[in-house]
Amino acid sequence: MRFTPDTLATLTDPRTVISGDLVRIPFELDRNVYEQVDRALKEMGGRWDGRKAVRAHVFPHRIEEYLRQCLAAGEFSSRYDTGWFPTPPALAVQVCDLAGIRPGDAVLEPSAGSGALTAEIARRGGVIDAVESDEFRADMLRQQGDCRRVFAADFLKLDPLEYEEGFDRVVMNPPFTGGLDHILHAIQFMKDDGVLVSIMTAGLMWWSDKKTEEFRDAVEEVGGEIEPLPDDSFAVCGTNVRTCLLFLPGYAGGPLRTHDWLMRQPRQLDLFAA
Ligand SMILES: C[S@@+](CC[C@H](N)C(=O)[O-])C[C@H]1O[C@@H](n2cnc3c(N)ncnc32)[C@H](O)[C@@H]1O
């Protein structure tokens, strides 16, 4: 959800204190502006504490880093908008450590949001292609300058065969709804000896539908792992959604179709070539 211009101006005012778990505005606001700011902070999970010693919106968790990302992006995840949950910095480091990104690796971030993961990948020297369906966030990614290319597109509609080569690493935190479809599609962009690491809703560990069960079997077969993340991993984003971390190592000829697997298949047109 986008901040209104007045809310953004108030929260980025140098006099506004954003520290630890609270946001304090120590100056007078028009009633109408106050209501906009109050609404946004409450939608993010804050509550007004009017006690004389506090007089601030207080959150049940640290808000500082997350709010910094929100203000840079001009938007926040509210209770009504569940699409954008930026990966907290410590988790971004953990994900990139697990992926083992090396300088020069071609890395795909297929739902890049406002760049929480791309910033960490770039810091390690990865050469990044990012995809983000939201035009506003895609523009932000371009301005950050961490990526070789940014596509403002629906990742699920991108054709892996448009790429001549697969990626060394795929690092992702896809939307929590439909995340497995994003992961299955992303595998088709990965080299046989690539690595994919994804944050995913914890349901991946126990959902009993056929697609998820087959996926878990395939992960096990190729020596991958799905580990639960701590319950409060996304608490700083105001959500208690439980998450897990998928690690998929390189493999050849396994049950999951990589980019190399697709490239090995005879192309329809080749069948008719002289
Ligand atoms: C959970 S957020 C994570 C953002 C980023 N990966 C991170 O770790 O901070 C998911 C992002 O996926 C984007 N998204 C949702 N559906 C998409 C799609 N079909 N193609 C590309 N991006 C998509 C959303 O706009 C949102 O920014």
The ligand as an SDF file (V2000), in Angstrom:
LIG
                    3D

 27 29  0  0  0  0  0  0  0  0999 V2000
    7.4540  -11.3410   -0.6150 C   0  0  0  0  0  0  0  0  0  0  0  0
    7.9070   -9.9920   -1.6610 S   0  0  0  0  0  0  0  0  0  0  0  0
    9.6600  -10.2270   -1.6680 C   0  0  0  0  0  0  0  0  0  0  0  0
   10.4270   -9.1820   -2.3790 C   0  0  0  0  0  0  0  0  0  0  0  0
   11.9440   -9.4680   -2.4890 C   0  0  0  0  0  0  0  0  0  0  0  0
   12.1860  -10.7300   -3.1540 N   0  0  0  0  0  0  0  0  0  0  0  0
   12.5890   -9.5080   -1.1360 C   0  0  0  0  0  0  0  0  0  0  0  0
   13.0910  -10.5480   -0.7660 O   0  0  0  0  0  0  0  0  0  0  0  0
   12.5590   -8.4830   -0.4340 O   0  0  0  0  0  0  0  0  0  0  0  0
    7.3570  -10.6310   -3.2500 C   0  0  0  0  0  0  0  0  0  0  0  0
    7.4970   -9.6810   -4.4310 C   0  0  0  0  0  0  0  0  0  0  0  0
    7.0920  -10.4100   -5.5900 O   0  0  0  0  0  0  0  0  0  0  0  0
    6.4190   -9.5590   -6.4830 C   0  0  0  0  0  0  0  0  0  0  0  0
    5.5920  -10.3900   -7.3780 N   0  0  0  0  0  0  0  0  0  0  0  0
    4.3760  -10.9310   -7.1320 C   0  0  0  0  0  0  0  0  0  0  0  0
    3.9700  -11.6730   -8.1860 N   0  0  0  0  0  0  0  0  0  0  0  0
    4.9590  -11.5750   -9.1290 C   0  0  0  0  0  0  0  0  0  0  0  0
    5.1240  -12.1200  -10.4440 C   0  0  0  0  0  0  0  0  0  0  0  0
    4.1900  -12.9030  -10.9890 N   0  0  0  0  0  0  0  0  0  0  0  0
    6.2510  -11.8260  -11.1230 N   0  0  0  0  0  0  0  0  0  0  0  0
    7.2140  -11.0530  -10.5680 C   0  0  0  0  0  0  0  0  0  0  0  0
    7.1160  -10.5000   -9.3230 N   0  0  0  0  0  0  0  0  0  0  0  0
    6.0040  -10.7690   -8.6080 C   0  0  0  0  0  0  0  0  0  0  0  0
    5.6200   -8.6510   -5.5570 C   0  0  0  0  0  0  0  0  0  0  0  0
    5.2770   -7.4370   -6.2240 O   0  0  0  0  0  0  0  0  0  0  0  0
    6.6060   -8.4400   -4.3990 C   0  0  0  0  0  0  0  0  0  0  0  0
    7.3910   -7.2900   -4.6170 O   0  0  0  0  0  0  0  0  0  0  0  0
  1  2  1  0
  2  3  1  0
  2 10  1  0
  3  4  1  0
  4  5  1  0
  5  6  1  0
  5  7  1  0
  7  8  2  0
  7  9  1  0
 10 11  1  0
 11 12  1  0
 11 26  1  0
 12 13  1  0
 13 14  1  0
 13 24  1  0
 14 15  1  0
 14 23  1  0
 15 16  2  0
 16 17  1  0
 17 18  1  0
 17 23  2  0
 18 19  1  0
 18 20  2  0
 20 21  1  0
 21 22  2  0
 22 23  1  0
 24 25  1  0
 24 26  1  0
 26 27  1  0
M  CHG  2   2   1   9  -1
M  END
$$$$
